[in-house]
Amino acid sequence: MGVIDRYTRPEMGRIWSEESKYQAWLRVELAVCEAYTRRGRIPADAMARIGQRARVDIARILAIQDRVKHEMIALLTSLEEQVGEDSRFIHIGLTTNDVWDTATALQLRDAADLLIAGQERLHRALGELAVRHKDTLTVGRTHGVHAEPTSFGLKVAVWYTEAGRNLERLRRARATISVGKLSGAVGNFAHVEPDLEAEVCRELGLEAAPVSTQIVQRDRHAEFCAMLAVAAASLEKIALEVRGLQRTEVLEAQEPFGEGQKGSSAMPHKRNPELAERICGLARLVRTNALAALENVALWHERDISHSSVERVILPDSTIVLDYLLHLATFIVEGLEVDAARMVENLELSHGLVYSQRVLLKLTDAGLPRQTAYEIVQRNAMRAWKERRPFFELLAADPKVTDHLSADELKTCFDPAFFLKNVDAIFRRLGLAR
């Protein structure tokens, strides 16, 4: 296992344990033996003894490996000690990577199932949060600057739809990686028949690679890791927004903070967005691993071993980290403390400047050329910001505005509810209508 225990959840950790790895290898070996038995190449009584005696003995395998410096030979030697004479039927016509790649596909498929389940939980949690705050007014920001009023639920709905796309990506990634091969040392089926490969893969719940070399081609693994990286990047997007909203000057939302929790060893008042920061940090690791997976696609001829050492790290680590990040992100979303009153306070910080486009459009509707109207509105907006005066009052005192708009017409521009008028329609389109 690569990632430290701090970030390894038990179910995912078990998939990548040494015990599970060798169990997957043995599962492939036994599936091949059973296929040969059905073809009459292995006697049924020998197969029965193999099935009864063949076990994964980690301590013995590792002891043998320390001497022979080869994991597959260590497993086969251990099986020979257990099975005896019938061990000659194990590993017929196979090369190490026939077993390794096929077994790794089993591990990746199981890991993908956990990731898909985690993504589904996050997707549901985001949908619930979005609906809960569909009508919660907040300020929309572009470039970090107040833009126009919007709905906090709409902000979350964007995350919800992205989480749905990541769910579909993970499902596709699972299918892409669920591929095995038993085509031999250079992929030409010199010692194993293609129909046996297809049968064994089918029994294991995998697809047989249409064609292979000594390995399953690594574009599959690169695609898998890339999809994990995209999912992690989306989690970072959510976490970064939470961090921004939890800043003291903003304080519109905060991640959960448990009873007795401490934020700083020096400053007792601190309540830091450390969970969101952790997501942002670990997402970088998943992205970096995706680059390493892309580097593994190009290998010498029918295969070299430069990808192997990399995959021992990036495949367990990427799935372990994303599993952890999904759990952490769901915890934040489910426990997010949203301060609707603070959102309204912040909306008013810019003295009403967030309604500038409404005023601009009203003036153009009244017959003013757009650039003329723009200059009038911008001049008053800059003055409101500089003098910290209400934007409405400045506009109401400007003859170039009042010559075209009545006080009531101008007042309608400053109604925040206007900006929520189509939120219900958006939510219905997303299937999130209450």
C-alpha positions in Angstrom: 0.0 0.0 0.0 1.4 3.4 -1.0 -0.6 6.2 0.6 -0.1 6.7 4.3 -2.8 5.3 6.6 -4.1 8.8 7.4 -5.7 8.9 3.9 -6.5 5.2 3.4 -10.1 4.1 4.1 -10.4 0.4 5.1 -12.3 -1.0 2.1 -10.1 0.6 -0.5 -7.0 -0.2 1.5 -7.9 -3.9 1.5 -8.1 -4.0 -2.3 -4.5 -2.9 -2.5 -3.0 -5.0 0.3 -0.4 -7.6 -0.5 -2.8 -10.3 0.5 -5.5 -9.1 -2.0 -2.9 -8.8 -4.8 -1.8 -12.4 -4.5 -5.4 -13.5 -4.0 -6.2 -11.9 -7.3 -3.2 -13.6 -8.9 -4.3 -17.0 -7.6 -7.9 -16.3 -8.7 -6.6 -15.9 -12.3 -4.4 -18.9 -12.1 -7.2 -21.1 -10.8 -9.6 -19.7 -13.5 -7.1 -20.8 -16.2 -6.8 -24.2 -14.6 -10.5 -24.7 -14.5 -10.8 -23.7 -18.2 -8.1 -26.3 -19.1 -9.9 -28.9 -17.0 -13.1 -28.3 -19.1 -11.0 -28.9 -22.1 -9.5 -32.1 -20.7 -5.9 -30.9 -20.5 -6.0 -31.0 -16.7 -7.5 -34.1 -15.1 -10.6 -33.4 -13.0 -9.1 -35.1 -9.9 -5.9 -33.0 -10.2 -8.0 -29.9 -10.5 -9.9 -30.8 -7.4 -6.6 -31.2 -5.5 -5.3 -27.9 -6.8 -8.5 -26.2 -5.7 -8.3 -27.7 -2.2 -4.6 -27.1 -1.6 -3.7 -23.8 -3.4 -3.7 -21.0 -0.9 -2.0 -17.6 -0.6 0.7 -17.8 2.1 2.0 -14.3 2.3 4.8 -15.0 4.7 6.1 -17.9 2.6 5.7 -16.0 -0.7 7.7 -13.0 0.6 10.4 -15.3 2.0 10.8 -17.0 -1.4 10.7 -13.6 -3.2 13.5 -12.3 -1.0 15.6 -15.1 -2.5 14.5 -15.3 -6.2 13.7 -11.6 -6.7 10.6 -12.4 -8.7 7.0 -12.1 -7.4 5.4 -14.5 -9.8 8.0 -17.2 -9.3 7.6 -16.7 -5.6 3.9 -17.4 -5.8 4.4 -20.4 -8.1 7.1 -21.9 -5.9 4.8 -21.5 -2.9 2.0 -23.2 -4.8 4.3 -26.0 -5.8 5.1 -26.6 -2.2 1.4 -26.7 -1.3 0.1 -28.6 -4.3 2.9 -31.0 -5.0 3.0 -32.9 -8.3 -0.2 -31.3 -9.6 1.4 -27.9 -9.6 2.8 -28.7 -13.1 -0.7 -27.8 -14.3 -0.6 -24.3 -12.9 0.6 -21.4 -15.2 0.4 -23.5 -18.4 1.4 -21.3 -21.3 1.2 -18.1 -19.3 3.7 -15.2 -18.8 3.8 -13.2 -15.6 1.9 -10.3 -17.1 -1.0 -12.5 -18.3 -1.7 -13.0 -14.6 -0.6 -9.6 -13.3 -2.5 -7.5 -15.8 -5.6 -9.6 -15.5 -5.5 -9.6 -11.7 -4.8 -5.8 -11.7 -7.9 -5.4 -13.8 -9.9 -7.1 -11.0 -8.4 -4.8 -8.4 -9.0 -1.7 -10.5 -12.6 -2.8 -11.1 -13.2 -3.3 -7.4 -11.6 0.1 -6.7 -13.8 1.7 -9.3 -16.9 0.3 -7.7 -16.0 2.0 -4.5 -15.2 5.3 -6.3 -18.5 5.1 -8.1 -20.4 4.5 -4.9 -18.6 7.5 -3.3 -19.3 9.7 -6.3 -23.0 8.7 -6.1 -23.2 9.7 -2.4 -21.6 13.1 -3.2 -23.9 13.7 -6.1 -27.0 13.1 -3.9 -25.6 15.3 -1.2 -25.0 18.2 -3.6 -28.5 17.8 -5.1 -30.0 18.1 -1.6 -27.9 21.1 -0.7 -28.8 22.8 -4.0 -32.5 22.3 -3.4 -32.2 23.5 0.2 -30.7 26.8 -0.9 -32.5 27.3 -4.2 -33.9 30.6 -3.0 -31.0 31.7 -0.8 -29.9 35.0 -2.2 -26.1 35.6 -2.5 -23.8 37.7 -4.6 -22.2 36.2 -7.7 -18.6 37.0 -8.1 -16.4 37.1 -11.2 -12.7 37.7 -10.9 -13.3 37.7 -7.1 -15.4 40.9 -7.5 -19.1 41.4 -6.9 -21.0 40.9 -10.2 -24.8 40.3 -9.8 -27.1 38.7 -7.3 -27.7 34.9 -7.7 -28.9 31.9 -5.8 -26.5 29.9 -3.6 -28.4 26.8 -4.6 -27.6 27.6 -8.2 -23.9 27.7 -7.4 -24.3 24.3 -5.8 -26.3 23.1 -8.8 -23.3 23.7 -11.0 -21.3 21.4 -8.7 -24.1 18.9 -8.8 -24.2 18.6 -12.6 -20.4 18.3 -12.7 -20.5 15.6 -10.1 -23.0 13.8 -12.4 -20.6 14.0 -15.3 -17.8 12.7 -13.1 -20.1 9.8 -12.2 -20.5 8.9 -15.8 -16.7 9.3 -16.4 -16.0 6.9 -13.6 -18.4 4.3 -15.0 -16.7 4.6 -18.4 -13.3 4.3 -16.7 -14.4 1.2 -15.0 -15.4 -0.4 -18.3 -12.1 0.8 -19.9 -10.0 -0.8 -17.3 -12.0 -4.1 -16.9 -9.9 -5.9 -19.5 -7.7 -8.9 -19.1 -5.3 -10.8 -21.4 -3.8 -14.3 -21.6 -2.0 -14.0 -24.9 1.4 -15.0 -23.8 4.9 -13.5 -23.8 4.4 -11.3 -26.9 0.7 -11.4 -27.4 0.6 -14.0 -30.3 -1.3 -16.8 -28.4 1.6 -19.2 -29.2 0.9 -21.3 -26.1 -2.7 -20.4 -25.2 -5.8 -20.3 -27.4 -7.7 -17.1 -27.9 -11.0 -18.9 -26.9 -9.5 -19.9 -23.6 -8.6 -16.3 -22.9 -12.1 -15.1 -23.8 -13.6 -17.8 -21.5 -11.4 -17.1 -18.5 -12.0 -13.3 -18.8 -15.7 -13.9 -19.1 -15.6 -16.1 -16.0 -13.8 -13.3 -14.1 -16.2 -10.7 -15.3 -13.7 -9.0 -17.6 -13.5 -8.3 -21.3 -10.6 -9.9 -23.2 -8.3 -7.4 -24.9 -9.0 -7.5 -28.6 -5.2 -7.7 -29.2 -2.3 -7.3 -26.9 1.4 -7.5 -26.6 2.9 -8.9 -23.4 0.6 -6.5 -21.6 -2.7 -4.8 -21.7 -2.1 -1.5 -23.5 -1.5 1.3 -21.1 -3.7 3.9 -22.8 -6.4 2.2 -20.8 -4.7 2.9 -17.5 -3.9 6.4 -18.6 -7.6 7.0 -19.4 -8.5 5.6 -16.0 -6.1 7.8 -14.1 -7.1 10.8 -16.2 -10.8 10.3 -15.2 -9.7 10.1 -11.6 -7.8 13.3 -12.0 -10.8 15.1 -13.5 -13.0 13.9 -10.6 -10.4 15.1 -8.1 -10.1 18.5 -9.8 -13.9 18.9 -9.5 -13.6 18.2 -5.8 -10.9 20.8 -5.5 -13.2 23.3 -7.3 -15.8 22.8 -4.5 -13.2 22.9 -1.8 -11.6 26.1 -3.1 -15.0 27.8 -3.1 -15.6 26.7 0.5 -12.2 28.1 1.4 -13.1 31.4 -0.3 -16.5 31.6 1.4 -15.0 30.9 4.8 -12.6 33.8 4.8 -13.2 36.2 7.6 -14.1 39.0 5.3 -16.7 36.9 3.5 -17.8 34.2 6.0 -20.9 33.1 4.0 -20.3 29.4 4.5 -18.1 27.2 6.7 -17.1 23.6 6.7 -18.1 21.4 9.7 -16.3 22.1 13.0 -16.8 19.5 15.7 -17.3 19.9 19.4 -13.9 20.1 21.0 -12.1 20.6 17.7 -9.1 23.0 17.7 -8.1 25.2 14.8 -4.6 26.4 15.9 -2.1 25.5 18.5 -1.3 29.2 19.0 -4.6 31.1 18.4 -7.7 29.7 20.1 -10.1 31.8 18.0 -9.1 30.1 14.7 -11.6 28.0 12.7 -9.7 27.1 9.6 -11.1 25.4 6.4 -8.5 22.7 6.8 -10.6 19.9 5.3 -11.1 21.9 2.1 -7.4 22.7 2.1 -6.6 19.1 2.4 -8.8 18.3 -0.6 -7.0 21.0 -2.6 -3.6 19.6 -1.7 -4.3 15.9 -2.3 -6.1 16.6 -5.7 -2.7 17.7 -6.9 -1.4 14.2 -6.2 -4.1 12.6 -8.3 -3.4 15.0 -11.2 0.3 14.3 -11.0 -0.3 10.6 -11.1 -2.3 11.0 -14.3 0.7 12.5 -16.0 2.8 9.5 -14.9 0.1 7.2 -16.4 0.4 9.0 -19.7 4.1 8.5 -19.6 3.5 4.8 -19.3 1.7 4.5 -22.6 4.8 4.4 -24.8 6.9 1.4 -24.1 9.6 -0.4 -26.1 8.4 -3.0 -28.6 6.1 -5.6 -27.1 6.8 -4.3 -23.6 9.5 -3.0 -21.3 9.2 -2.8 -17.5 9.5 1.0 -17.0 5.7 1.3 -16.4 5.6 -1.4 -13.7 7.4 0.4 -10.9 5.3 3.6 -11.6 2.0 1.7 -11.5 2.8 0.1 -8.1 2.5 3.6 -6.8 0.0 5.5 -8.9 -2.7 2.9 -9.3 -3.2 2.3 -5.6 -2.4 5.8 -4.6 -4.8 7.5 -7.1 -7.8 5.3 -6.1 -7.0 5.5 -2.4 -6.7 9.3 -2.5 -9.8 9.8 -4.6 -11.8 7.5 -2.4 -10.7 9.6 0.6 -11.4 12.9 -1.1 -14.9 11.8 -2.1 -15.6 10.9 1.5 -14.2 14.2 2.8 -16.0 16.3 0.2 -19.4 14.6 1.0 -18.8 15.2 4.7 -18.2 18.9 4.0 -21.2 19.2 1.7 -23.6 17.4 4.2 -22.4 19.5 7.1 -21.8 22.8 5.4 -22.9 25.8 7.5 -24.5 28.3 5.2 -25.1 31.8 6.6 -27.9 33.3 4.5 -28.0 36.5 6.5 -24.3 37.1 6.0 -24.9 36.6 2.2 -27.4 39.4 2.2 -25.1 41.6 4.2 -22.3 41.0 1.7 -24.7 41.6 -1.2 -25.2 45.2 0.1 -21.5 45.9 0.6 -21.1 47.4 -2.8 -23.8 50.1 -2.2 -26.1 48.6 -4.9 -23.5 48.4 -7.7 -24.6 44.8 -8.4 -27.7 46.3 -10.2 -25.7 48.3 -12.7 -26.6 46.1 -15.7 -30.3 46.4 -14.9 -30.0 50.2 -14.9 -28.0 50.1 -18.2 -30.6 48.0 -19.9 -33.5 50.2 -18.6 -31.8 53.3 -20.1 -31.2 51.6 -23.4 -34.9 50.5 -23.4 -35.8 54.1 -22.8 -33.9 55.1 -26.0 -30.4 56.0 -25.0 -27.5 54.7 -27.1 -25.8 51.8 -25.3 -22.4 53.5 -25.0 -24.0 56.7 -23.7 -26.0 54.8 -21.1 -22.9 52.8 -20.2 -20.9 55.9 -19.5 -23.7 57.4 -17.3 -24.0 54.3 -15.3 -20.3 53.7 -15.0 -19.6 57.3 -13.8 -22.2 57.0 -11.1 -20.9 53.5 -10.1 -17.3 54.7 -9.7 -18.5 57.6 -7.6 -20.7 55.4 -5.4 -17.7 53.1 -4.8 -15.2 55.9 -4.1 -17.5 58.0 -1.9 -19.2 54.9 -0.3 -22.6 56.3 -1.2 -25.8 54.4 -2.3 -25.7 53.9 -6.0 -29.5 54.4 -6.2 -29.3 57.9 -4.7 -26.6 59.0 -7.1 -28.6 57.8 -10.1 -31.8 59.4 -8.8 -30.0 62.7 -8.5 -28.5 62.6 -12.0 -30.6 64.4 -14.6 -29.2 62.3 -17.4 -30.9 59.3 -15.7 -34.1 61.0 -14.5 -34.7 62.5 -17.9 -35.3 59.0 -19.2 -36.5 57.0 -16.1 -39.0 57.8 -13.4 -38.2 57.1 -9.8 -40.4 54.0 -9.8 -38.8 52.7 -13.0 -35.3 53.2 -11.4 -36.4 51.5 -8.2 -37.4 48.4 -10.0 -33.8 47.9 -11.1 -32.8 47.4 -7.5 -35.0 44.4 -6.7 -32.8 41.3 -6.0 -35.7 38.9 -6.6 -35.4 39.8 -10.3 -32.2 37.7 -10.5 -34.0 34.6 -9.1 -36.9 34.6 -11.5 -35.6 31.8 -13.6 -34.0 29.6 -10.9 -37.0 27.4 -10.7 -36.9 26.7 -14.4 -33.2 25.8 -14.2 -33.8 23.4 -11.3 -36.6 21.7 -13.2 -34.3 21.3 -16.2 -31.8 19.6 -13.8 -34.5 17.3 -12.3 -34.0 19.1 -9.0 -37.5 20.7 -8.7 -38.8 20.5 -5.1 
